[in-house]
Amino acid sequence: MLNTLFHDKKLIHLQEIDSTNEYAKSLIKALSYVSEGTTIVAENQIHGRGQMGSSWESNPCQNLTFSVILSPKILVADQFQISKIIALALVNLLNQLGIKNISIKWPNDIYVKEKKIAGILIENILKNNKIEHTIVGIGLNVNQVDFTTKNATSLQLITSQTYDLNILLANFLEILERTYFLLKSNQHTFINEAYLKNLLGFQKERNFSTSTAQFKAIITGVSSMGKLQLQKDEQLMEMDIKEITFL
Ligand code: BTN
């Protein structure tokens, strides 16, 4: 089964598009069958979307902005497993490139030291209580060296090297096939342990804020729906991304 999950994948290379996630959605709507691993990559994404209604800015031809279509057919209740294996694939790619100090900032931002190098936007299409299709949108900062947001970084800023975007994408898809296999073969314990091992602040006391308070708490885990599990004094709590900010 390994190395055959994406056997029929297509690579759709676009010069300019509003959002590769939107393009992937229309492809799924238009076609009766889309093979797993089909990837839409854009040289210039003009309305790139981020998490929680934000936008994703990326200079044309300098970074990777792409979406991968998967059909995991797992229960909606297990949806965060998808986020985990995507984040792990990005961590593995950066490891392979020799990058140090990589971490996953809950829920699925990829950081190098204190700065964000990649973002993930996952959108699910459901059928009954299962995930029929997942659109995995990824923005990875590669050769861009100036950013409007001060907490962004890129591969080139870290290593002073220029990267070939096509080679990088091919490497990523190969790694993703392996981490996706972990999900397909129900290796949940392995996935969970690998995710927590790379999770920023796991088992450490961190500062958080909600709409009403700021407090310190220890991250104890992440639920299968992706809620952050915290221990604040003696109290255990689960927080949704909309309810809490990780400072
Ligand atoms: C985030 O960190 O807020 C998620 C950013 C996700 C950006 C990628 S770029 C390719 C894909 N298409 C989009 O419109 N967004 C995702």
Residues whose N, C-alpha, C, O or C-beta is under 5 A from the ligand:
A	BS01	BTN	S19 T20 N21 H47 G48 R49 G50 Q51 W56 T65 F66 S67 G119 I120 L121 G137 I138 G139
